[in-house]
């Protein structure tokens, strides 16, 4: 079965950095685009970044452009989200996402806190 396991969240001060990872299993990773979403308390889940199956194309929410970088290692079945210059408004639970055969799968999420 499809599994997505996120890691790397934590608490940082504004301006700090974190690198999230998501290890995938249960499907042919290199064949599928991957996404990172986030959800803050009281807000809807929003798309943060996406990457094509071979990593040749990426897209970002306007709010994170220039600060976040999505990447993937198909040999390790892992997608990453490098987050720099973190702001308090980046605080949220971050989720890895993939759509396989018309079914959307989510990881359990990893919490990011940004505060001084």
Number of C-alpha atoms within 10 A of each C-alpha: 5 14 17 22 17 23 19 16 18 14 15 18 14 17 14 14 18 18 16 23 24 26 19 23 14 9 13 12 23 18 12 16 20 26 25 26 19 22 19 16 9 6 9 9 15 14 17 23 23 25 22 17 16 15 18 8 12 16 15 19 13 9 11 17 12 11 14 20 20 24 21 23 14 16 8 11 16 20 26 23 23 15 20 17 15 22 19 15 12 19 20 21 18 28 28 29 22 22 13 15 6 7 7 10 14 18 20 14 22 20 20 22 19 19 15 9
